[in-house]
Amino acid sequence: MQQLKVVAQSITDDLNSEESILIEMMEKGTDWLFKLVLFLGVPIFAYVSYQFLQL
């Protein structure tokens, strides 16, 4: 239980710091997800638009 408190305290200290490692990791993750959505979404949008215009 004491180890859990130590881990929670270190995470809290990191999140409150100016250069947080966890926030940087989340930022990189969301940037990667946004690029993935764009990469996969643009071809699908183009295909749906093409199919819609053929009606």
Backbone as ProteinMPNN parsed JSONL, in Angstrom:
{"seq_chain_A": "MQQLKVVAQSITDDLNSEESILIEMMEKGTDWLFKLVLFLGVPIFAYVSYQFLQL", "coords_chain_A": {"N_chain_A": [[0.818, -1.187, 0.0], [1.985, 1.158, 0.727], [3.817, 1.511, -1.322], [2.143, 2.071, -3.446], [1.181, 4.572, -2.7], [3.54, 6.022, -2.924], [4.04, 5.857, -5.666], [1.763, 7.172, -6.661], [2.219, 9.706, -5.576], [4.589, 10.4, -6.918], [3.635, 10.555, -9.555], [1.807, 12.633, -9.293], [3.548, 14.724, -8.564], [5.056, 14.864, -10.924], [3.098, 15.626, -12.805], [2.48, 18.15, -11.869], [4.78, 19.523, -12.335], [6.803, 21.76, -14.349], [7.931, 20.778, -16.733], [6.604, 18.197, -17.614], [6.841, 14.735, -17.907], [4.838, 12.854, -18.353], [2.784, 14.399, -19.501], [4.018, 15.184, -21.87], [4.268, 12.672, -23.088], [1.553, 12.022, -23.456], [0.88, 14.056, -25.221], [2.43, 13.403, -27.477], [1.212, 10.979, -28.072], [-1.448, 11.752, -28.712], [-0.914, 13.372, -30.918], [0.053, 11.431, -32.678], [-2.226, 9.813, -32.953], [-3.982, 11.663, -34.167], [-2.694, 12.072, -36.63], [-2.922, 9.485, -37.637], [-5.716, 9.232, -37.893], [-6.161, 11.2, -39.835], [-4.634, 10.116, -41.939], [-5.965, 7.699, -42.452], [-8.568, 8.59, -42.723], [-8.895, 10.439, -44.848], [-8.673, 9.016, -47.396], [-10.984, 7.376, -47.139], [-13.015, 9.29, -46.927], [-12.738, 10.443, -49.474], [-13.471, 8.258, -51.083], [-16.155, 7.832, -50.257], [-17.26, 10.275, -51.013], [-16.887, 10.11, -53.776], [-18.552, 7.911, -54.381], [-21.006, 8.988, -53.625], [-21.314, 11.045, -55.473], [-21.734, 9.608, -57.77], [-24.327, 8.801, -57.706]], "CA_chain_A": [[0.0, 0.0, 0.0], [2.904, 2.289, 0.806], [4.401, 1.686, -2.658], [1.113, 2.715, -4.258], [1.186, 5.982, -2.328], [4.761, 6.614, -3.472], [3.823, 5.982, -7.113], [0.775, 8.234, -6.861], [2.874, 10.975, -5.263], [5.516, 10.742, -8.014], [2.838, 10.963, -10.716], [1.281, 13.959, -8.976], [4.661, 15.674, -8.658], [5.41, 15.019, -12.344], [2.048, 16.389, -13.484], [2.525, 19.527, -11.397], [6.039, 20.166, -12.726], [6.735, 22.565, -15.572], [8.275, 19.912, -17.862], [6.067, 16.904, -17.223], [7.095, 13.64, -18.841], [3.551, 12.238, -18.691], [2.046, 15.274, -20.417], [4.691, 15.081, -23.164], [3.906, 11.385, -23.679], [0.168, 12.126, -23.915], [0.89, 14.932, -26.392], [2.925, 12.618, -28.609], [0.19, 9.986, -28.399], [-2.57, 12.374, -29.406], [-0.423, 13.774, -32.239], [0.114, 10.226, -33.505], [-3.598, 9.408, -33.263], [-4.52, 12.611, -35.119], [-2.101, 11.76, -37.937], [-3.509, 8.22, -38.082], [-7.083, 9.518, -38.333], [-6.054, 11.895, -41.119], [-4.109, 9.188, -42.941], [-6.994, 6.724, -42.797], [-9.851, 9.226, -42.973], [-8.96, 11.143, -46.13], [-9.082, 8.101, -48.472], [-12.371, 6.936, -46.942], [-13.845, 10.435, -47.294], [-12.685, 10.567, -50.931], [-14.258, 7.155, -51.637], [-17.572, 8.091, -49.991], [-17.641, 11.403, -51.861], [-16.964, 9.595, -55.142], [-19.745, 7.097, -54.474], [-22.154, 9.873, -53.505], [-21.448, 11.803, -56.708], [-22.171, 8.698, -58.82], [-25.77, 8.568, -57.619]], "C_chain_A": [[0.871, 1.263, 0.0], [3.526, 2.563, -0.572], [3.417, 2.378, -3.59], [1.042, 4.212, -3.967], [2.4, 6.699, -2.914], [4.61, 6.824, -4.979], [2.839, 7.109, -7.404], [1.38, 9.612, -6.582], [3.842, 11.381, -6.367], [4.765, 11.178, -9.262], [2.283, 12.365, -10.495], [2.369, 15.019, -9.086], [5.049, 15.922, -10.106], [4.371, 15.867, -13.068], [2.055, 17.856, -13.078], [3.806, 20.253, -11.81], [5.871, 20.881, -14.064], [7.0, 21.721, -16.818], [7.875, 18.477, -17.539], [6.321, 15.858, -18.311], [5.772, 13.014, -19.285], [2.763, 13.093, -19.679], [2.68, 15.235, -21.807], [4.348, 13.767, -23.86], [2.472, 11.412, -24.207], [0.079, 12.988, -25.165], [1.367, 14.178, -27.625], [1.897, 11.576, -29.048], [-0.983, 10.585, -29.148], [-2.154, 12.893, -30.779], [-0.404, 12.582, -33.191], [-1.289, 9.764, -33.9], [-4.245, 10.347, -34.278], [-3.986, 12.345, -36.516], [-2.679, 10.461, -38.502], [-4.927, 8.43, -38.601], [-7.058, 10.237, -39.676], [-5.627, 10.941, -42.219], [-5.166, 8.193, -43.384], [-8.312, 7.373, -43.194], [-9.974, 9.885, -44.327], [-9.304, 10.184, -47.271], [-10.532, 7.628, -48.347], [-13.324, 8.062, -47.337], [-13.877, 10.616, -48.806], [-13.543, 9.483, -51.593], [-15.756, 7.404, -51.446], [-18.073, 9.242, -50.859], [-17.805, 10.952, -53.312], [-18.239, 8.771, -55.348], [-21.0, 7.95, -54.407], [-22.392, 10.64, -54.812], [-21.911, 10.921, -57.883], [-23.676, 8.435, -58.777], [-26.442, 9.351, -58.652]], "O_chain_A": [[0.548, 2.274, -0.624], [3.736, 3.72, -0.939], [3.817, 3.183, -4.431], [0.865, 5.02, -4.878], [2.3, 7.846, -3.35], [5.012, 7.863, -5.504], [3.069, 7.914, -8.307], [1.076, 10.576, -7.284], [3.921, 12.556, -6.724], [5.216, 12.085, -9.961], [2.289, 13.19, -11.408], [2.137, 16.093, -9.641], [5.339, 17.056, -10.485], [4.729, 16.736, -13.862], [1.673, 18.716, -13.871], [3.905, 21.47, -11.651], [4.921, 20.633, -14.806], [6.361, 21.926, -17.85], [8.727, 17.645, -17.226], [6.041, 16.087, -19.488], [5.605, 12.682, -20.459], [2.141, 12.56, -20.598], [1.97, 15.25, -22.812], [4.159, 13.739, -25.076], [2.2, 10.884, -25.286], [-0.703, 12.695, -26.07], [0.775, 14.3, -28.697], [1.729, 11.32, -30.24], [-1.467, 9.998, -30.115], [-2.954, 12.86, -31.714], [-0.79, 12.696, -34.355], [-1.517, 9.371, -35.044], [-4.977, 9.893, -35.158], [-4.742, 12.387, -37.487], [-2.898, 10.35, -39.708], [-5.3, 7.87, -39.632], [-7.85, 9.917, -40.563], [-6.194, 10.954, -43.311], [-5.256, 7.873, -44.569], [-9.098, 6.772, -43.926], [-11.059, 9.893, -44.907], [-10.178, 10.518, -48.071], [-11.228, 7.498, -49.354], [-14.329, 7.819, -48.006], [-14.932, 10.913, -49.367], [-14.259, 9.761, -52.554], [-16.539, 7.207, -52.376], [-19.186, 9.188, -51.381], [-18.744, 11.36, -53.994], [-18.921, 8.914, -56.363], [-21.977, 7.644, -55.09], [-23.538, 10.856, -55.209], [-22.422, 11.436, -58.877], [-24.232, 7.895, -59.733], [-27.668, 9.306, -58.762]]}, "name": "protein", "num_of_chains": 1, "seq": "MQQLKVVAQSITDDLNSEESILIEMMEKGTDWLFKLVLFLGVPIFAYVSYQFLQL"}
